[in-house]
Structure formats: structure tokens, C-alpha cells
Amino acid sequence: MTPLPPLTCFKAYDIRGRLGDELNEEIAYRIGRAFAEVMGASRVVLGRDVRPTSEALAGAVARGLMAAGVEVLDLGLSGTEETYFATTRLGADGGICVTASHNPMDYNGMKMVQAGSAPIGAADGMDAIKAMAERGDFAAEVPGGHVTDASGSRAAYVAKLMEFVDISALTPLKVLVNAGHGAAGPSFDALADAMAQAGAPIKFIRVYHDPDGSFPAGIPNPLLDENQHLTADPVKDHGADMGVAWDGDFDRCFFFDHEGGFVPGEYVVGLLAEAFLAKEPGQKIIHDPRVVWATQEVVAQMGGEAIQSKCGHSFIKQAMRETGAVYGGEMSAHHYFRDFMACDSGMIPMLLMIELVCRRGESLKALLAERRAAYPSSGEVNFRVGDQKAVIAAIEATYGPKAETRDETDGLSLSFGDWRFNLRASNTEPLLRLNIEARGKPDLVAAKLAEMRALIEA
């Protein structure tokens, strides 16, 4: 048999590749076959986002699964978190969502989980799936594979979401939501209907709502500065109390205050930690090591226990499962919930934030003001460098001897009393990612960022 070319679409946590040479229907078929055999699967949940190629790629995955005798539980157009939910609820042996989330138009990909919606890492399936898909040496086809319509799972998914919000605590609020023409619209509509039927006094204003894989308003990635006006402007135009925007597969959500101001992710983690600890004091909260002081303070004040984890969904999910933490958050806008299979969701944070604002009786901007003043941060600054290890070594040689504490949970974190930084290499790109925070000194953040930028770029 002629050797097949290596598959470059397999990444550390998922599958992402350029359409045509890196990912196509033939490759998707092989991934489906390999997934079934490696995971020993007989029932697999399959979802897809709104991109023009997602339906065909999902069809190819389904054919690969069926060739291995698998019952394919087809969700149709749905979010990644709906795949996670259905995998556990339906007792499936795994789940695959065909999505490229916020990647460029000429890309697509897949996110995969095993039974119980546990992540699949290199050691527990991803490397083996890649190797088998590359070799193409599958077992003989197995009869009996077929597709079952599982789109009815959305009703149970919405019911699960509703468990995270106390409708009786809600007060009248106007919330603008921006689905970015991604997959969020239909799922959100089902949730909004359930909230209305339960008597929630929330008025939702929808923009860029209908699914449209051509993305006429641009790729839905609200983290990018150039995209934030798409939510900020209509928040101000409609006089909304807050804004919520999702990425393409809505496993991340982003918040805007009533003046259209973007809420940085590191402060969202602290707010969601507060939302849980107000209801369940003493619980464990997982956070990543990039920007930590604001989160650690609120967790300590509310009697919780802050636990640090490496960045990335597989590490956070593992930490959640090992510690029983009620919530875990990354500043990149991934938020994980013990009572949602320790998986990430973009809908649950919206519910929690709405309830928190209602309970506190303050605007989102007011809730943030004290924390932003107490712990100003640089936000994540990316540097494209040729030799990541050499640059990190140079930074360590310059700052290491002066540091009061150091931590290497993920990259290099050094603290100097009134300021600290985390510098880490990207898992997927030739980038160094720098975050700086200080205690009440925004000028110090700016000065240290300029100083470190000069060193890194030199």
C-alpha cells in the first residue's frame, strides 16, 4: 500500500487544518474510522458548525464511523458544548464536533471527547487516532452502522443550562447578544424561550444573529480589537445594560459593559468565581497562571480555595475532575463547570453574569471598577520569535535574580512584590505570550511592558 502523507491537521488539543491539502472529506473519513477503532466506539455523537464545508466534512466523518459499525447520533447544526453534553447524556462512547470556531475562512477542524465527555489528549487517544488515520490500515468494515437524529437533545441541554440560574433572583435587564452569524443563534433562542417561560424579566436584543457560514460581519472572534465594535456599538445604540458575544462554535463568550467597554477575560474569571462562591462557600476554583492576583483575592475573600493549572482545556478539565472544583476559568474566555461534565460552555457564563449583576444591583462596569484599579494588567501581548527557548532564557537571566517568587506551572512566572509577569510559549504557533499585572499601579504595568518588549524584540 502506498504510504499516505502525514496529517498536519492534528494539534495539541484538537484538529485544525487548511481546507484542501490539510483537511478534506477523504481525511475526515479516515479520522472517523480511526476514532471508532481507537476508542472502541459503538455510539458517537456528531455535531457541526455553520461553515459551508462543515456539513460535508461531518458527512464524511459519519461515513467513516458507520464503516466501523457505529451508530452516529447526529445533532446537526450545534455548538461544541452541545456535543459535550449529548455525549454524556446519551451514554455515547465519544463525541466529535466539526468546527473551525474562529479560524480563517479557508480552515476547518474538529473537537473530540471520549466517553463521559472527558478530553482526548496525546496519551489517551489523540496520537493513536492520528497514527491510524495516517496509515489507513483499518479493520474490515462492520455492518450495522447508521445515523440517528439526535437533534432533540437540545431540549435537555437547555434544561441543564437553566439549572445554573436562579430565575427568582433576576431583575429587569436589557442584554444585547451577538452570535456573529455563527452556530449560537438557534441554541440561544431555545434558551431565551425557556427563560421567558420561567418568567425571567430579561429583554434580549439580537444582532448578527442568524447562522450564515459566509460570515458577512467577519469571522466571529470577539477577542480581536477590530471586531469588538460589532458588539460595543449596538450596546450603546440600544441602551443595553450589557453585551454578550460568542465565537463561531460558542464555547467562548465575551462581555461588554453598558458603555460598550470590553471586559478583559482575567476579570471575568474573578466575577464568575464570586458568582459560585456566593452560593457555595468554600468551593475550589481553578485558574490559569497568566493573570492571577484579582482572582486569588476574590476567592480568598469569599472563603474559597484557588488552585492554579496549566493553560489549555485538557489541563483545566483534568484539574477540575481531580479536585472537584466547582468552576475553572481561563483569561482566554474558556470557562469550565463541575456540573457541566467539567466542560467549557459559552452559555452558562452569560446566565451567571446576568444573575450576578441582578443580585448586586450594580452595573457590570461598576463591578469591575474596583478590581481593575486594584490589579491593572497588560492583557496578553504576543511576540513572534524565532527561538522561544532562547528568549525565555534571556528574560530569566535578566529578571530571575531579582524575583521574590517564581513559578513554572506553565511557562515562566516571576513575582516582584508589586508586579509580576507570566511568559509562555504558545502550544500551536511560534509565539511568546506575555502577561504583566501590578498592585494598583497601571504606570508600572506600562513601564514594565515597554522594558520587556525591548528585551524580547532585541
HELIX and SHEET records of a PDB file:
HELIX    1   1 GLU A   25  MET A   39  1                                  15    
HELIX    2   2 SER A   54  ALA A   67  1                                  14    
HELIX    3   3 THR A   80  ARG A   89  1                                  10    
HELIX    4   4 ALA A  115  SER A  117  5                                   3    
HELIX    5   5 ALA A  122  MET A  126  3                                   5    
HELIX    6   6 ASP A  127  ARG A  135  1                                   9    
HELIX    7   7 SER A  153  MET A  162  1                                  10    
HELIX    8   8 ILE A  167  ALA A  169  5                                   3    
HELIX    9   9 ALA A  184  GLN A  197  1                                  14    
HELIX   10  10 ASP A  225  ASN A  227  5                                   3    
HELIX   11  11 HIS A  229  HIS A  238  1                                  10    
HELIX   12  12 GLY A  265  LYS A  279  1                                  15    
HELIX   13  13 TRP A  293  GLN A  301  1                                   9    
HELIX   14  14 HIS A  313  THR A  323  1                                  11    
HELIX   15  15 ARG A  338  PHE A  340  5                                   3    
HELIX   16  16 ILE A  348  ARG A  360  1                                  13    
HELIX   17  17 LEU A  364  ALA A  374  1                                  11    
HELIX   18  18 GLN A  388  TYR A  399  1                                  12    
HELIX   19  19 GLY A  400  LYS A  402  5                                   3    
HELIX   20  20 PRO A  442  GLU A  457  1                                  16    
SHEET    1   A 6 ILE A  15  ARG A  18  0                                        
SHEET    2   A 6 TYR A 107  GLN A 114 -1                                        
SHEET    3   A 6 GLY A  94  VAL A  98 -1                                        
SHEET    4   A 6 ARG A  43  ARG A  48  1                                        
SHEET    5   A 6 GLU A  71  LEU A  77  1                                        
SHEET    6   A 6 HIS A 146  ASP A 149  1                                        
SHEET    1   B 4 ILE A 202  VAL A 207  0                                        
SHEET    2   B 4 LEU A 173  ASN A 178  1                                        
SHEET    3   B 4 MET A 242  TRP A 246  1                                        
SHEET    4   B 4 CYS A 253  PHE A 256 -1                                        
SHEET    1   C 5 GLU A 305  GLN A 308  0                                        
SHEET    2   C 5 LYS A 284  HIS A 287  1                                        
SHEET    3   C 5 TYR A 327  GLY A 329  1                                        
SHEET    4   C 5 HIS A 335  PHE A 337 -1                                        
SHEET    5   C 5 CYS A 343  ASP A 344 -1                                        
SHEET    1   D 5 VAL A 381  ARG A 384  0                                        
SHEET    2   D 5 LEU A 431  ALA A 438 -1                                        
SHEET    3   D 5 TRP A 419  ALA A 425 -1                                        
SHEET    4   D 5 LEU A 412  SER A 415 -1                                        
SHEET    5   D 5 THR A 405  ASP A 407 -1                                        
END                                                                             
